[in-house]
Amino acid sequence: MTVSPDTQQRITQLREQLRDAGYAYYVLDDPIMPDAVYDKLYRELQDLEQQHPELVTPDSPTQRVGDKPAEQFVSVQHNIPLYSLENAFDEGELRKWEERWKRQTPDIAETGEFEYVCELKIDGSAIALTYENGILTRGVTRGDGTTGEEITQNIRTIRSIPLKLSLENPPEQIEIRGEAFLPLDEFERINKERETQGENLFANPRNAAAGTLRQLDPKIVDQRRLDFFAYTLYIPSDPNFHPQTQWESLELLQQMGLRVNPNRKVCANLSEVQAYFQDWETKRKGLPYLTDGVVVKLNAIPLQQQLGFTQKFPRWAIALKYPAEEVPTIVQDITVNVGRTGAVTPMAIMNPVQVAGTTVQRATLHNQDRIAELDIRIGDTVIIRKAGEIIPEVVRVLEGMRPPNTQPYAMPTTCPECDSQLVRPEGEAVVRCVNSSCPAILKGSLIHWASRDALDINGLGEKLVEQIVETQLVQSVADLYGLQVEKLTQLERMGKKSAENLVAAIENSKKQPYARVLYGLGIRYVGKVNAEVLTQAFPNIEQLQNASVEQLENIYGIGLEIAKSVWQWFKIEANLNLVKRLQDEGLQFNQEVENKPKIANSNTLAGKTFVITGTLPSLSRKEAEQLIKNAGGKVTSSVSKNTDYLLAGKKAGSKLAKAEQLNVSILSEEGLREMLP
């Protein structure tokens, strides 16, 4: 179909109007048109693009939310490493940081010709954006700083991130770093919805933002209305275009159409930095988002480049963190929870109070020893805070406010769930229920089995687990695989469609690999990383259950404590029966070894430091790294005088040149394999 010039012009005009309106609404917070007008223009553009699909462009406002969920996220390498920041918790640590960078640049230290830029540290998830010729082409999570997950589909849903930069002649490539976060009102709205639907509540906005970014379906991400502040700019394709100061970078980011936090300031010295920090310690509580500190950066970009980076942090920046907020409240009750391992954890139930942006009514008391140390009693006034601004904990008891006739709290001697005798294993602070049929242990086991890092059974949440255990539909993890739609629809608030989806998700979990299944079994001390190591060392469950403590302990990264725990788990008849039932149901208990590197379980490379670069003939970078680590070696991201070997493949680049300059030994993939047993 031939497109008339008038139609082309109208499409261009609509896109520009909608981009301008979106920028005013989401970035400037200053709407320029009513919502009804925006919706009308959006529908007009949508109709025109449907009539002329050949005119649809990736930066069109209609292309923000994709139709198809992603099957999985792909790990990609950052174009420029996305480092975390060193933390300072008081003025003394801040001054030590200044002394360190000044020692590296004595000429600047003598003249005193430097200044700082202070920015609020937003409590969210760091992401890296790539724009090519002004168009957003990639969005990546921080990951480990060197590699992250490519989540472009989800990034496009964030309205404060432009799909096209407001630059007439943009450089070929621009890298932008910033923080994706969830505003507090959105966080409250989402948790209210989840509570209504019987789903687990998010602990805090940071966790909610991180979980949202990792959703496979961009439509869910779009519904949660994430926001974004940009704070770092790199222009590798055109260094001459790059600003000379951090302040200029922030202003250019704003001109490009990105949202930049307005609460920033240039400070001439640390005294001014401290004043800014103290000013915002109180004012931050009135912000519509969480901030947990102040980021202090040297303003001059050439000075930043001169100082460079350590292996973990930039030398030219630091995060000055606020102390955890402490709040008084009154203990109304002390209860105990039984976890999936049988651990009985005391919990203080308190008058609800606001701490670090969320309502807190419960705080862990850890164990009997901690209760005795605090001498906490029902009726006490206590000070609570969030450890790491995430987990509520009781810091101290205000004994002067203790009411009369209170009694010291004593831990129960029998399980509150099954009435079995509780035991305290020798050398442990934790009291445990050892009845494997205990409903609380079963509930915890089911929740763990269905969790994202284990079998990832969508729809099997805490509320539903409680129902299927209490109605005795399920008395073992293996019973999940016999659940039927007809039985599930008899449960409260369980429709036929939801039941069908759950049964399908349970059936689909049979495809999960051996390592996830092993992790899902909930063997004490076996996390997801250790499960990977064990399944590579013992390619099937029979080999693992017949392994001795010594064989297990000899696996690099396992150790005696984990070895004993695994060995003991497989000596329990009920556990062996569970494995047999799960095998009969079709769960994966064999490692797929095709095209996988052989894992060396030794200390052959102990004390040796490797750097990996280029494309290897048969190993991926992660596989090569795992081989080195399992043989006792260490892998770092940059070549230095401390590097022992550079493992180099095709297109090795600058790391190869630097290794040759420093006389570092160069290895091929074949050379690495020869070093392994």
KAGIPE-V997901 format. One record per backbone hydrogen bond with DSSP energy under -1.0 kcal/mol. NH is the residue of the N-H (numbers start at 1). CO is the residue of the C=O. If there is no record, write none. Layout:
NH_CO ; NH_CO
This chain:
8_4 ; 9_5 ; 10_6 ; 11_7 ; 12_8 ; 13_9 ; 14_10 ; 15_11 ; 16_12 ; 17_13 ; 18_14 ; 19_15 ; 20_16 ; 21_17 ; 22_18 ; 23_19 ; 24_20 ; 25_21 ; 26_22 ; 27_23 ; 28_23 ; 30_24 ; 38_34 ; 39_35 ; 40_36 ; 41_37 ; 42_38 ; 43_39 ; 44_40 ; 45_41 ; 46_42 ; 47_43 ; 48_44 ; 49_45 ; 50_46 ; 51_47 ; 52_48 ; 55_52 ; 56_53 ; 60_57 ; 63_60 ; 70_216 ; 76_148 ; 78_146 ; 82_145 ; 88_319 ; 94_90 ; 95_91 ; 96_92 ; 97_93 ; 98_94 ; 99_95 ; 100_96 ; 101_97 ; 102_98 ; 103_99 ; 109_105 ; 110_106 ; 111_107 ; 112_108 ; 114_112 ; 116_267 ; 117_297 ; 118_265 ; 119_295 ; 121_293 ; 123_290 ; 124_122 ; 125_180 ; 127_178 ; 128_140 ; 129_176 ; 130_138 ; 131_174 ; 132_135 ; 133_172 ; 135_132 ; 136_163 ; 137_130 ; 138_130 ; 140_128 ; 141_149 ; 142_126 ; 144_147 ; 145_142 ; 148_76 ; 150_74 ; 151_139 ; 154_151 ; 155_151 ; 156_152 ; 157_154 ; 158_155 ; 161_158 ; 165_134 ; 166_256 ; 167_165 ; 174_131 ; 175_234 ; 176_129 ; 177_232 ; 178_127 ; 179_229 ; 180_125 ; 181_227 ; 184_288 ; 187_183 ; 188_184 ; 189_185 ; 190_186 ; 191_187 ; 192_188 ; 193_189 ; 194_190 ; 195_191 ; 196_192 ; 197_193 ; 198_195 ; 199_194 ; 208_204 ; 209_205 ; 210_206 ; 211_207 ; 212_208 ; 213_209 ; 215_212 ; 220_217 ; 221_217 ; 222_218 ; 223_219 ; 227_181 ; 229_179 ; 230_259 ; 231_177 ; 232_177 ; 234_175 ; 238_235 ; 241_238 ; 242_239 ; 246_299 ; 249_245 ; 250_246 ; 251_247 ; 252_248 ; 253_249 ; 254_250 ; 255_251 ; 256_252 ; 257_254 ; 258_253 ; 264_262 ; 265_118 ; 267_116 ; 273_269 ; 274_270 ; 275_271 ; 276_272 ; 277_273 ; 278_274 ; 279_275 ; 280_276 ; 283_279 ; 284_280 ; 285_282 ; 286_283 ; 287_284 ; 292_121 ; 294_320 ; 295_119 ; 296_318 ; 297_117 ; 298_316 ; 299_115 ; 301_244 ; 304_300 ; 305_301 ; 306_302 ; 307_303 ; 308_304 ; 310_313 ; 315_308 ; 318_296 ; 319_86 ; 320_294 ; 321_88 ; 322_292 ; 327_384 ; 329_382 ; 331_380 ; 332_349 ; 333_349 ; 335_347 ; 337_345 ; 339_343 ; 342_339 ; 344_431 ; 345_337 ; 347_335 ; 348_363 ; 349_333 ; 350_361 ; 351_330 ; 353_360 ; 355_358 ; 358_355 ; 360_353 ; 363_348 ; 364_392 ; 365_346 ; 367_365 ; 371_367 ; 372_368 ; 373_369 ; 374_370 ; 375_371 ; 376_371 ; 379_331 ; 380_377 ; 382_329 ; 383_396 ; 384_327 ; 385_393 ; 387_391 ; 389_386 ; 390_387 ; 391_387 ; 393_385 ; 395_383 ; 396_383 ; 398_381 ; 399_397 ; 401_398 ; 402_399 ; 415_420 ; 419_415 ; 422_413 ; 423_432 ; 428_425 ; 432_423 ; 433_342 ; 438_435 ; 442_438 ; 443_439 ; 444_440 ; 445_441 ; 446_442 ; 447_443 ; 448_444 ; 449_445 ; 450_446 ; 451_448 ; 454_451 ; 455_449 ; 456_451 ; 457_450 ; 460_457 ; 461_459 ; 465_461 ; 466_462 ; 467_463 ; 468_464 ; 469_465 ; 470_466 ; 471_467 ; 472_469 ; 473_468 ; 474_468 ; 479_476 ; 480_477 ; 481_478 ; 482_479 ; 483_480 ; 488_484 ; 489_485 ; 490_487 ; 491_488 ; 494_491 ; 499_495 ; 500_496 ; 501_497 ; 502_498 ; 503_499 ; 504_500 ; 505_501 ; 506_502 ; 507_503 ; 508_504 ; 509_505 ; 510_507 ; 511_508 ; 512_509 ; 517_513 ; 518_514 ; 519_515 ; 520_516 ; 521_517 ; 522_519 ; 526_523 ; 527_525 ; 531_527 ; 532_528 ; 533_529 ; 534_530 ; 535_531 ; 536_532 ; 537_533 ; 538_534 ; 541_589 ; 544_540 ; 545_541 ; 546_542 ; 547_544 ; 552_548 ; 553_549 ; 554_550 ; 555_552 ; 558_555 ; 563_559 ; 564_560 ; 565_561 ; 566_562 ; 567_563 ; 568_564 ; 569_565 ; 570_566 ; 571_568 ; 572_569 ; 576_572 ; 577_573 ; 578_574 ; 579_575 ; 580_576 ; 581_577 ; 582_578 ; 583_579 ; 584_580 ; 585_581 ; 586_583 ; 587_582 ; 591_539 ; 596_593 ; 602_600 ; 602_630 ; 605_631 ; 606_603 ; 608_605 ; 610_634 ; 611_645 ; 613_647 ; 615_650 ; 624_620 ; 625_621 ; 626_622 ; 627_623 ; 628_624 ; 629_625 ; 630_626 ; 632_629 ; 633_628 ; 634_608 ; 636_610 ; 643_640 ; 644_609 ; 645_609 ; 646_665 ; 647_611 ; 648_667 ; 649_613 ; 650_615 ; 657_653 ; 658_654 ; 659_655 ; 660_656 ; 661_657 ; 662_658 ; 664_659 ; 665_644 ; 667_646 ; 672_668 ; 673_669 ; 674_670
